[in-house]
Amino acid sequence: MTSAGEPTSHSGSDETTHVSPRRYLTREIAGIGGVIRQRPEDFLVEEIPLYDPCGEGEHIYMLVEKREMSTLQLVQIVASHFGVRRDAVGYAGLKDKHAITRQVISVHVPGKKPEDFPSFTHPKIGVVWTDLHTNKLRRGHLRGNRFSIRVRGVPATAALNTERVLRSLATHGVPNRLGEQRFGHYQNNHLIGRAIILGDWRGALDELLGTTPGGEDGTSAARAAYAAGRFEEALQLTSPSNRAETIALTHLAGGRTAEQAVRAIDRNAVEFFINGFQSAVFNALLDERLERGGLATLSPGDVAFKHDNHAMFAVDEPTAAAADTIERLGSLAISPTGAMWGPSMMRATGRVDEAEIAALERAGVTLEQLQSSVVVQRGLVEGTRRAYRVPVIDPEVEGGVDEHGSYVRCMFELPSGAFATVVLREIMKPPGDELAREVEGAD
């Protein structure tokens, strides 16, 4: 039987998420402070679809509005209603838990139509429309998201500085940092992902199931039981909604090894942990780039991103110096990229590549370990590159007062994969980690 114990040591490794920026892009504009997410109605998100369903096919498409629920919880509920496996349910992106969000999901039901199933009813989920389409909705199948967010605890006049920030970001782009939501409630998804990449199965379980700093919460008793090796007790104390934890504990309680317990976890969850590790490394690289002032510049060895079609191209000395390159950077047509490490990733060259390898190694994984990882061989780590900045589209601002007090409302669109909390950091410039605490537990 697997025994609990101290997590594997990674002494000297960079274990931070780099969610809080070392340097704001709009540092010359004072932050407005305030708080977000005091109530779900203050944080609204709506997907902007990449395409519309065609009206026929094996997949039911549904536009759903969910309230205070993660996308993965939504997937489980929808799968149960339609009597299908979780992997038969598709979605284009993960949406915030502590918010009201609208997103499209697909359900693979060959030979059936929406009217063949009972009406879908749930207290936290509403169905806006249903249709049919020929293919499963997959991650990234959306153009972007439109946000409407109220910042509370600020005077309505704070809209002036908010507008200045958003105007600047609309012109120059916003740093494309991965937000708190990518790292989970305990902000350690990247550490779970690193352990899985390294084949450190016990270390992955200790991060997933063991005691964590930060005080008592609803999982503390279960985590203490796991740390003491009482896996059956930990399982009984764990909510079934925590699927990864429940699956792992079920296998441990049944006498399985740590490796068997981790391998039993849903593929989507494992990919999410690994993406957390990739995201932490990217965020560290973004911090370095910001400190050098390089989001609107390209150097030889960089890989550039085209915002219109998402294509990438290598940058050599003539390209970096060309007037057309400088003009396209200034108009936000192209941007430099950073590594989301994996075998399918387009590599930078020269000093840029060396810096990206160094960031990977500081996070506790060597290039050789990544390339030989068992999860790489299973296709769980693919890798890509991510633009260091993205446009903030059609920003609007208003200050006002309602029955809950004064507020500033920010409205803007971001491309798929970008985080609204990064924009809010530039606006609010919260001291310490206050915004991180505001959004912990989101998708």
N, C-alpha and C positions, 0 to 999 in steps of 0.2 A: 504494500500500500504506500502511496505517496505520503511523505511526511512534510509537514509545514516546516518553515525555518526562515532564517534571514534571507532577504533577497540577495541575488548575486551582486557582488560589488562591481561598480564601474567607477572606481575612484579617479577623480580628475576629469571625468567626462562632463560635457555641457548637457545638463538635464533640464534646462529651462525651455519653455514653449516659445519664448520671444514674442508673446502676444502684446505685451506693453512695449511700445516703440521707445528706442533710445532717443529718437529725434523726430519731432513732428515736421511734416512738410510745410505746414502753415504756422510755424513757430512764431512768426512776427505778429500774428493775430491772437489776442488774448482769448483763452477758453471761457465758455459761459458756465461751466460747472453743471450742476443739476443731477437728476436721476432719471432712469428709464425703467420701463416695465413695472410701474406701480400697479397697473391693471392691464389685462390683455388688450383692451380696446386702444391702448396707447401705442401698440406695436402691430401694425397691419402689413402683411406681405401678400402680394399677388404675383403668381408666375405669369410671364409673358411667353406664350408657347412658340416653339420653333415652327410648328405646322399644326393644321387642324385635322381632326379625324375625317376620313373619306366617306364614312357611312356604311361600310361593309367590311367584313373580315372576322377573324376568330378572337379578336381582343375587344372587350368592353372598355371604353374610355369613359372616365368620370371626372368631372370637375368637382372637387369636394372642398368645403370650408371646415377646417378643424380648429378647435379651441383648446389651448393648453395641452397639447399632445404632440409627441415627437412623430416624425415620419415613420420610423420603424415600428412604433406602436400602432400607427394607422395601418400599416401593411399587414400586421398580424390580425387586426380586427377585420379588415376587408377579406383576407384569405379565409378566415373562419366563416364569414358570412357566405362566401361563394363555394366553400368546400374544396378549396384548392391549396396547393403547397405555397409557402411564402414566396418561392422563386417564380411562381406564376404571376405575381403582382409586380408591375413595373412602375417606376417613378423617375422623374427627370432630375430631381435634386432633393436634398434634405432641407427641411424647413424648421424654423425655430419652434421650440416647445412652448415657451412662455410668450405666446402671441396668438393672434387670430390670423390664420394663413389660408390662402386659396392655392391649391395645386391640382394638377391633373395626374391621375393614376390609371394604369391599365390592368386588366385581369384577363388571362388567357383561358377561354372557355370554348374550345372547339365545338362547333355544331349547335351552340346555344346563343340566345339573345337576352338582353336585359329583362324582357317580360317573362322569361322562363324562371326567374328567381323571385323570392319574396322581396317586398319593398325594404330598402336598406334604411334602418333607423338606429340612431345612436345619439345620446344626449350631448356629445361633444363634436359630432360630425354631421354636417348637412351636405346633401347632394344637390348641386346647382344644375347640372345637366349630365346626360349619358348619351353615348354614341358608340359606333363601331369603327374599328380600324384594322388594317392588315398586318401590322407589326407591333411588337411589344415596345412600350415606352422605356427608354433606357437613360441612364445617367448622362446628363449633358444635353438631352433633347429639349432644350429650352433656350430662348434668346436671352432671357434675363429675368429680373424681378423688379417690381415697382414697390417702393416702401413709403409708408406714411407713419412717422414716428413722433410722438410727443415727448419732449424733454420737460420734466416737471421740476419744481423747486427753483425756477428762474423767473425773473421779470419778463414781461412780454417784450420789453425793449431789447432783450438779448437777441432778438431776431436780427438786429443790425449786424452784429459780429457773425452770427450764423450765416447770413447772406454773403458776407465777405469771404468766409471760408469756402462755402459751396461754390461761389463764383470762381475762386482760385482753383479749386479741385476740378471744376468743369473745364477749365482752360488747360491745366497741367496734368490732370489725372490724379487718382488717389493711390497710395501704396497698396498693392494687392496682397496684403497680409492675410494669412489664415487666422480666423478669429477663435475666441474661446470655445465656441461650439464644437470645433474640430477636436478638442482635447478632453471632452467629457466632464462629468460632474466634479471629479477629483483632479482634473487637469493633468492626467497621467496616461492618456491613451497612447502618447508617443513612447512612453516607457514600456507599456505592454507590447506595442508594435516592435520596438527594438529587441526585446527579449525573444519574441517569436522569430524575427529575422535571424537572430543568433542561435536559434534552437535551444534557448535557455527556458525550457518549459516550466520549471519550477519558479523561475524569476517572473515569468509572465503571469502565473497563477497568483504569486504573492502580490503583484501589483493590482491584479483584477479583484482578488478576494480578501487580501490581508488588510491589516489596520493601516490607516492613513492619517497624516497630520491634519489638523484643522478642526478638532473638536468632535463632539458627539453628534450623530444624526441617526436616521432611521435604520441604517445598515450596520451600526457600530457593534451590536450584539452578534450579528452573523459573522462579521469580520473577526471579532475576538474569538469566536468558536473555531473558525478556520485556522487562525494563528495557533490555536492550542491543539490542532489536529482532530477536532471533533466535527468531521465533515457532515455527518447525518444531521447533527444539531444545526450546523450552519445552513444546510439546505432547508430545514424546516423554518428557519428564521428569515429566509430570503424570499422576497416577493416574486411570484411567477412572472411578473412583467419584466424583471431583470433576466432576460433570456440567456445571455452569455454566462452569467454567474450561475444560474440554475442548471444549465447543461453541464458546466464544468464540475459543479459540486455533486451532481447526480453520478457522474462517472467516478469521482474520487470516493464518494460514499460506497460505490459498488466495487471498490478495490482496484480500479484502473490506475494506470501510471499517469504521471503529470503530462507526458506527451499525448497519451490517448485522450486525456481530458481536454487539452487545448485543441487537438485535432477535431474533436466532436463539436466544437463551437461553430455556429453558422458561418458560412463563408463570407457573407456580407459583413458580419461583425468583425471577423479577422481582417478583412480588407480595410475596414474603417480604422482599426488599431494601427495597421501598417501605414495607412495614409496619414495618421497622426504623427508618426515618426518622420515621414517624408516632409510633412508640413512644418515641423519644428526646425528641421535643417534649412528649409526654404526661408523661414522667417529669420533665422540667424544670418543667412546670406543677404536678405533684404535690409537688415539693420546695417550690415557692413556697407552695402551700396548707398544707403541713405547718408551715412556718415561721410562718404566720399562725394556726395552730391551728384550721384550718377543715374537717376531715374530717367533723365531726358538726354542721356548721352550713350554712345556706343563706342566700344574699344575693339581693337583687333583681338580675335578669339571669342568674342561674344556670339551668342545666337539671338537673332532679332525675331520679334513676333509681329505679324501683320494683323491688326485689329479687325480688318474687314472680312478676312476669310480664315483666320487662325493658322495660316501657314507660317513656317519658320525658315530662316535662312542664315547661313554662317556669315560672319562679318570679318573681312580682311582689312588691311590698312587702307587701300584705295576706297573701299566701301565706307569705312568709318569717316573718312575725310571728305567724301563727296558732298557737294552742295545739296543734292537731292535728298541724301540721307538726313542731313541737318534739318532741311525743310520738313521732311516727313516726321521726324522726331518732334519738331515744334508744333505740328498740327495733330499730334496724337494718332497718326496713321500707323506708326510702328513704335515698339518699345523693346528695351533689353529684357532678357529672361533669366530666371534662376532655376537651379536643379530641383526637381522632385525625383530623387534618386531611384533608379531602377534600370534593368537591362535594356528596355526598349527606348530609353531616353536618348535624344540627340545630344551628344557630348559637345561641350565647348572645347576650345583649344588653348594652348599656351598658359599664360598666367591666370586666365579666367578659370580654366579647368583645374589648375592647381589649387586655386582658392576654394573651389567647390568640393574637391576631394578633402581638403583640410577641414572644411566645415562638417563633412560626413564623419571624419575620424574624430573630431572634437565631440561629436554626439555619441561616440562609443562604438562605431561600426567602421571597419576598414573596407576598402573597395574589394579586396579579396574575399572578405567574409560575406559581403553583399552578393557578389557574383556566385559564390558557392552555396548560398543559403538554400535550405530545403524548401522554403516557401517560394523562392524564386523559381525553383524547378517545377513547383506546382502551379505556377502562373499567378500567384497571389501578389507578387510585386512586379509591376510592369514598368512604371516610371514614365515621366514626361517632363516637359518644361513648362514653366508658368511665367506669364508676363509680370514684370516687377510693378507695373502700374496699370490701371484700367480707367476708362472715362466715367465720370459722373454725369448722367444724362438727364436733361430737363429738370434741373433742381428748382424747387419752389420753397418758400419760407413764409410762415405767418406766426405772429405772436397773438396770444389771446388769453382769455380768462373763462373758465367754466365753473361748475359746481365743486370741482376738486381743486381749484386754484388757478394760478397763472401758469402758462406753458409757452414753449416755442415748438411749432410743428414743422418738421422737415420732411419734404417729399422729394424723392429722386429715384432714378432707375439705375441699376447696376447690371453689368453683363453676368451671365451664368457663372457661378463659382466664386463671385466676389461677396464680401461680408459687409453688411451695413454697419456693424459695430466699429469697423475701421474708420468709416466716414464719421461716425459719432465721436470717436476718440479725437479726431482732428477738430471737431466743433467744441466738445466739452473740455478736452485736455484734463481728464480727471487725475488728481494726485494719487500716487501709489497704485494700487490694484483695484480701485473702487468699481470701475466698470466691469472688470472680470467677475467680481462678486455679484453684480447686477444680473449677469447673463449665465451664471453657472447652472448646469443642468439642462441647457438647451441642446438641440440636436447637434 
